[in-house]
Amino acid sequence: MDIATTIVDSTSFDNILIVDPLPTAELETAPAKCGVYSSLDEVTAAGWIATGDDADPVGVAARVAFSQSPAPSEIYIAPIQETDGTAESVVSTVERATATSGWYVVCPAGVEDDEIVTLAEYIETLEKMMIYT
């Protein structure tokens, strides 16, 4: 009798990927193109604002994620990159983020509504999930 062994990768069903615009705060260095953050303090240290009237969508999403019980051990953030003043599409951002393993669910924060359907269609091809409100 031959039993096939399941291959397990580093993807966790608990880990989300937040896709968002770059932080609005002035930064000395740009955040990682797809970063892993273990706490809200790490997210805010990267430049995103999590509370108040000037909060960034990703800061709010990260605050909500880390306030869950139990809290995730880490979240992933892939900021939408700009080249010569032109922002890449949210699908291009997620395509770039697929090079970083460990996340399973995409959470678009601050993404334009007209890009959500296109993103959802793309996520379907990845065998991953997307959350959106």
C-alpha positions as CSV (number, residue, x, y, z in Angstrom):
1,M,0.0,0.0,0.0
2,D,1.3,3.4,-1.0
3,I,0.3,6.5,1.0
4,A,1.0,9.9,-0.6
5,T,2.3,12.5,1.8
6,T,0.7,15.9,1.7
7,I,3.1,18.7,0.9
8,V,2.8,21.6,3.3
9,D,4.2,25.0,2.5
10,S,4.5,28.0,4.7
11,T,1.1,29.4,3.8
12,S,-1.2,29.9,6.8
13,F,-4.9,30.3,6.5
14,D,-4.6,32.8,9.3
15,N,-2.4,35.3,7.4
16,I,-3.8,38.1,5.4
17,L,-2.2,40.2,2.7
18,I,-3.3,43.8,2.9
19,V,-3.0,45.6,-0.5
20,D,-3.1,49.4,-0.2
21,P,-1.7,52.7,-1.3
22,L,1.6,53.8,0.1
23,P,1.5,55.6,3.5
24,T,0.5,59.2,3.5
25,A,3.1,60.1,6.1
26,E,6.5,61.4,5.1
27,L,9.0,58.5,5.1
28,E,12.7,58.3,5.4
29,T,12.7,54.9,3.6
30,A,9.9,53.3,1.6
31,P,8.2,50.2,3.2
32,A,9.0,46.8,1.8
33,K,7.3,45.9,-1.5
34,C,5.7,43.0,0.3
35,G,6.5,43.1,4.0
36,V,5.7,40.9,6.9
37,Y,4.7,42.6,10.1
38,S,4.3,40.9,13.6
39,S,2.6,43.8,15.4
40,L,0.7,47.0,14.9
41,D,3.8,48.8,16.2
42,E,5.8,47.4,13.3
43,V,3.1,48.6,10.8
44,T,3.1,52.1,12.3
45,A,6.9,52.2,12.4
46,A,6.8,51.6,8.6
47,G,4.8,54.8,8.2
48,W,1.2,53.8,8.2
49,I,-1.2,55.6,10.6
50,A,-3.6,53.4,12.4
51,T,-5.8,55.8,14.4
52,G,-7.2,59.3,14.2
53,D,-8.6,61.4,11.5
54,D,-5.4,61.0,9.3
55,A,-5.4,57.2,9.6
56,D,-4.3,55.3,6.4
57,P,-6.7,52.5,5.2
58,V,-3.9,50.0,5.7
59,G,-3.2,51.2,9.3
60,V,-6.9,50.7,10.1
61,A,-7.0,47.3,8.5
62,A,-3.8,46.3,10.4
63,R,-5.3,47.6,13.7
64,V,-8.4,45.5,13.1
65,A,-6.4,42.4,12.2
66,F,-4.2,42.6,15.2
67,S,-7.2,43.3,17.5
68,Q,-8.8,39.9,16.8
69,S,-8.8,37.3,19.4
70,P,-6.6,35.3,18.9
71,A,-4.5,37.9,17.0
72,P,-2.6,36.7,13.9
73,S,1.1,36.1,14.5
74,E,1.8,38.2,11.4
75,I,0.2,40.0,8.5
76,Y,1.6,40.9,5.1
77,I,1.3,44.3,3.4
78,A,2.0,44.9,-0.3
79,P,1.8,48.7,-1.0
80,I,0.7,49.7,-4.5
81,Q,3.9,51.0,-6.1
82,E,4.2,54.2,-8.2
83,T,6.5,54.8,-11.1
84,D,6.8,58.3,-12.5
85,G,3.6,59.3,-10.7
86,T,1.6,56.4,-12.2
87,A,0.3,53.8,-9.7
88,E,0.5,50.1,-10.7
89,S,-2.8,48.3,-10.8
90,V,-4.0,46.4,-7.7
91,V,-3.7,43.1,-9.7
92,S,-0.1,43.9,-10.5
93,T,0.5,44.5,-6.8
94,V,-1.0,41.1,-5.9
95,E,1.0,39.4,-8.7
96,R,4.2,40.8,-7.2
97,A,3.1,39.7,-3.7
98,T,2.7,36.1,-4.9
99,A,6.5,35.8,-4.8
100,T,6.2,36.1,-1.0
101,S,4.7,32.9,0.4
102,G,2.8,32.7,3.7
103,W,-0.4,34.6,3.1
104,Y,-3.8,33.2,2.0
105,V,-6.4,36.0,2.1
106,V,-6.2,39.3,0.3
107,C,-7.7,42.3,2.0
108,P,-7.8,45.4,-0.3
109,A,-7.7,48.6,1.8
110,G,-8.0,52.0,0.2
111,V,-8.3,50.4,-3.2
112,E,-10.6,52.1,-5.7
113,D,-14.0,50.4,-6.0
114,D,-13.6,50.0,-9.8
115,E,-10.6,47.7,-9.2
116,I,-12.3,45.4,-6.7
117,V,-14.1,43.2,-9.3
118,T,-11.0,42.8,-11.4
119,L,-9.0,41.9,-8.3
120,A,-11.7,39.4,-7.2
121,E,-11.5,37.7,-10.7
122,Y,-7.8,37.5,-10.4
123,I,-7.8,36.1,-6.9
124,E,-10.1,33.3,-8.1
125,T,-7.2,32.1,-10.4
126,L,-4.8,31.9,-7.4
127,E,-6.9,29.5,-5.2
128,K,-6.8,32.1,-2.5
129,M,-9.5,34.2,-0.9
130,M,-10.4,37.9,-0.8
131,I,-12.2,39.8,1.9
132,Y,-13.8,43.2,1.2
133,T,-16.4,45.5,2.8
